[in-house]
Every structure is written in C-alpha cells, then in structure tokens.
Amino acid sequence: MDAWFAQYVDAYYLRIMVLIGINIILALGLNLITGVTGQLSMGHAGFMSIGAYTAAILTLHYGTSFVLALLSGSLMAAFFGFIIGIPTLRLEGDYLAMVTIGFAEIIRVFFLNFELGGKAVGLYGMQQYTTFSMVFILVILVVVLNWQLLKSRYGRALYAIRENEIAAEACGVNTTGMKVAAFTMGSFLAGLAGGLYSHYMGYIAPQDFGFMRSIEILNMVVLGGMGSIPGVMLGAAVLTVLPEMLRIVADYRLLFYGALLVILMIFRPNGIMGDMRLYDLKQRLRTKEVKTCRS
Amino acid sequence: MYKIRNKSIALLLIMALLFIIPGCGQKGSAGSSEDVIKLGFLGAKTGPVANYGIPGEKGMKLAIEELNAKGGILGKKVEGIYEDNKGDSAEIASIATKYITRDKVVAMVGDPCTGLTKVAADIAQKNGVVIFSPGATGPGVVEIGDYVFRNTLLDVFAVPAVVDWMMKEKGWTNFAIITSLNNGYSTALTPVFKEAINKKGGKIVLEDSINDGETDFTAQVTKLKRSGADVLVFTGYYTEAALIMNEVKKQNFDITLVGGDGLYGQDLAKLGKDAVEEKVIFYCGFSSDQPSPETEAFLKKYREKYGEEPDMFSAQYYDAVMILAKAMEDAKSTDPKVFKNELAKLKDYLGVSGKTTFLPNREPVKSPVCLITVKDGKFKLLDKIEVNVQ
C-alpha cells in the first residue's frame, strides 16, 4: 500500500502526513490527561522519549521485531506514567504542572547519561519501520478507542473530575484511581508515538524531547480544543502543517507562527473545537432549527 | 445561530489556509527548469547552534554569487535555497525531503552538526542526492553511503598532530582531561585525545568531568591543581572553558587549556578576559591570520560584502560550494549520480580553508591545522601544523 501511495503523493507531503499522524497520537494521549481529566501535565515529551528510546534500543541492540519493540516502548512509558502518577496526582493545577516538568527533565538528563542510549550523541541507525499505512491504521485505532472510552461511563467520570472534583467524588467516582488511569493511558499513547517517531526519523537525541516539545504537544491540545477528539486532531494537524506552510515567509517564520497562535487564542479561547464531540456535531445540526425558531 | 455561523466560518478559513498555501508553494516550484542548478543550504539560523549556520549561509551566498558572476556551472545559473532547520532533527529531515522532492536540488550543503548531518545524509543517500557537510566532525558520517561527503578538519587527524605539537614544542607530558558529560561533541572528542596521548607516550594524570550549563568548577580545578598536570585538555565548548580558566586564575596557578574547535566562539574572550589571555589554545581548520593568496581574496570579498570577519564555517561552506562546482565542471554533468564520482577523486584542492584531499573512503584530510590562542581579547594564530596523508 505504501509503495502504491508513494507513486501518487510526493515524499515531502507523505512525510508531513506521517508526522501529523504521530502528533495526533501524542496529542490524544495528552488530551486524556489535560483535556478530559483536567490535570495540567507539561511533561508529555518525557513519556514520549521513554517510548522512543525503549523501542530504539530494543530494535538496535537486541534485534527485537518492530511490533514487539513498539509495544514494549508503550508499556514502559505507561509503567512510568503509573509510577509517577500515584504520588503526583494528589497534587493539583500549577503544582502538578511543576512536578511533571521536573519529571520530564529527570528523564532527559537520565538519557543524557545513559550508556545504551548513546548519551548526549543520541541513538542513530534505526531502520525506518514506521510507514504511512501503519501510522494511519494506528491513528484510526487510537481515535476509535478514545471515542469509545470517552462516551463510556469511565469517560464521563473523567469529564466529571475536570468539572468538579469534589462533586465527582461525592457522586462515588474514585477520583485518584481514575486520574492515575488517565495518566497511564496518556503515557501509553505518548510511548507509542515515541516508538513510531524514533523509527521514522532514524535518529533521536535527548534534546529532541526537551521542555519545548512538551509545550508544543500541550499547544496542540489547547489550540484544537481541550477534551474534543476532532479538535485535538485538528490542532495536531494545524500545528504540524503550519510551520511547513510558513516557510514562504522564510526568516520571519517563527514570528508568524507565534502571532497566529495568539490570534487563534483571542478569537477561539476554548480552542478551535472546544469540547466538541463527534456526536455533538450531529446534535448541533439537529438542534439548529429549534434554536432558530426561538431567536 | 449567529454563533454557529461564526464557528463554521472560522473552520472554513482554517481549512482553506491548510490547503491553499501548500498549493501555492507547489506552483512556485513547478516553474523550475533544467537550466538552473539548485543547491540546498542545511543549517540553523535560529536556536542554540545558529552561531554555526548564520556565517555558513553568508559564505555559501558569497560562493554562489561568485559562480554566477563567472557564468555559473556549465553555463547554468546556480541558485541557493536557504531554509532554517533550528538545529532540530525533525526539522532537518523535513527540509531535506523538501529540497529533494520539491526543489529538486542536486546537492545539499550542510549541516555543521554531526547528528543532524546523519539524519539528512540518510535521506540524501536514499534519494541519490549529494550531501556535503562543512562541519560534521564526528564518526559515522561518510559511512552512510557514497553520496555523503564532508570537508572539515577531522578530530582523528588533527588531535594526534596537536598532541605531538604539545609534547615536542612545549614539552608537556602530563595531561589532565576534563570532559563535559552532557555535550555530545565533548564525549566523542575525549577518547580521541586519550588514544593520541597514550600512543605518543604521554601520561594522563587526571580525568574529570563537568556538565554544560554548570558555573562552579571549584572542585575540578582544586583537583587539577593537586594533580601536577602540565596542561589541561578540555574537550567541551567555549563558555565552560572560560569559566574553568576564571577559576584557575582565582586559585592562582599557571596552566594552559587546550581544546578543539568547540572553543571557537567570541564569548571565550569576553567571559574569560585576562584569565584566558594566551592561556587557551585550540585547533581548527581556518584562521584569517597569515592567509594564503586564496584566503586573502576570500577575506577581502567577505569583508566588503558583509562588513565583518568570516569564521571557519563561512570559509568551509564557501569551499563546499566551490568544490561541488569543480566536481560538476570536471564531470561535465549536474547529475549527482555522475559528479559524485568526480567529487570522490578530489586531491590537494586549495580552498580558502586550507588544502583538502579525500581519502579512498571519502574522509577528508585537511592541512594545515591552525593553532589559535587569545591575545588582547582577539583570536590570534599561534602556529600552523602540516598534516600528512598516511
């Protein structure tokens, strides 16, 4: 399928599409934590690097198959998400943000000094196992699972925690347990995206997963619309494509990029599709007539 | 009602933006034809390694201007494309792909960093486009394939010559080595120094480490003072080197710091002031002092055009473009498949950054190695060492 695809789409577009796919998986992971459950995490790139390094080390040094490496990377990230989540998720808001930043820094510095990970030089020579069709299928899978989760009882419990944690607890939601679960799932997706990323780029280094990377992922979620699956997907796509499109303005690229973000946030403070769900869109179309009559 | 319309308009606008703008880009590149030779610039114009990319871009622009003034290559005009990769590996991969598939470049010049060069070299090799790095000194670059070249002073050739110089000219035999652990350049350079010192019969009396970004080196310098070393080899960057020398001055003893071209930054003299005066020596492939006739001409043109001094990167980017042009002229072809073979045969090329020869494995040997020190707050050439091809 990929060979067929490559005939019709030029490699530059294909590359951007793969990166959009990887970013969608990343952003959907963070959306579970920050968008849906309302826990401000600013260390998503840390979990991504765990997945990226684990998968890369497995395929490079141990000759593991890619699927197994990808799965191990995701599980490793999930495991760390779980371990970190238990103590930290008792914190809220700014405090949690600080702890997650700190944790992401710890991971980065760890990889800087990690012999197997090539230290500051990073890892190089991973085969390009990640293909467009693979990313495409995984994105669909992740979206469907996310969608199913969010419309289930658990998903509504997560939304409830965001809206009012005390009320949710009073209604019998195990808030700590649910938060840790959301954190673990989000980390799993970050690890998955990391594994895909490292086997697409063929080169990873600790500085690829710095603080700015975490902020970029957070941007995708906030810009697209916290808690909305189509919104986050759009946010990830826009923020991946935007820097590429802005190559036209050459040296002023980053300036325009920043300005566009500011403009978007002024006009759409809740993100492009704040809290819009797929079935909300349908609902909206149906209620449109009713509303028109009233006004 | 009003709200919904607003929302859908915003959405429509964003969608339109998404699809229209890349379309525009495509139209622009469709106009390119066979009679223009395109070269892609790889390097950072913003971010932490922009200090290497910005002068590089200037050197490349100067070279292309000159080629066009002379009538281009094989009668075709040369065009440079200059994207900013921010020193980011995802960014350089996108740019390399864009250069190859969109702009249809015949060769890419860059990147100054080893890791980034490898990312781009992989893509270049797969697509059969020449990549020529004027700065990647680390291992494992030309091994990627026969489209990958570099023109820079390699540590493996320079360091033995420098160690030899230290032992013979200066009579230093007891070495202390300090590595910066979170700096990839430093962790790669230290083993090269160690091997050279051991081979030449020197003695390593102290091995210590720091991290980039630290500011207090009291502990390391105290150990250094006690170790009885004749000279300190520091493999990191200029900021830390200046801070170490400040501490040495504070503890009031006399030792010279020797390092690689990572110390080639104007901040070395600014931060170190009189603590680094004639107390820091580093090697690199380019110096504007005692220029050869080729370098002299380049210096004049560069100063005229930009009103500033060129550095190693401007010279090496300039040379890279000129070497590529020569290979295309010699091969009478602008097809990377053809002229890459001519490129590999390069021997004793006199460029503005010294003499370059490619070994059979395409590794460059550059001569001479310039030893540079700080004098009156400026970089001054201390000595030139010839490097022989074994």
Interface residues (C-beta under 8 A of the other chain):
Chain A: D10 A11 Y12 Y13 R15 I16 L19 V109 L112 N113 K119 A120 V121 G122 Y124 M201 G202 Y203 I204 A205 D208 L234 A237 V238 V241 E244 M245 R247 I248 A250 D251 R253 L254 F267 R268 I272 M273 R284 K288 K291 T292 S295
Chain B: M1 I4 A10 L11 I14 L17 L18 I21 P22 C24 G25 K45 T46 Y82 E83 D84 D88 S89 A90 A93 S94 T97 K98 I100 T101 R102 T114 G115 K118 V119 D122 N127 G138 G140 L181 N182 N183 G184 S186 T187 A188
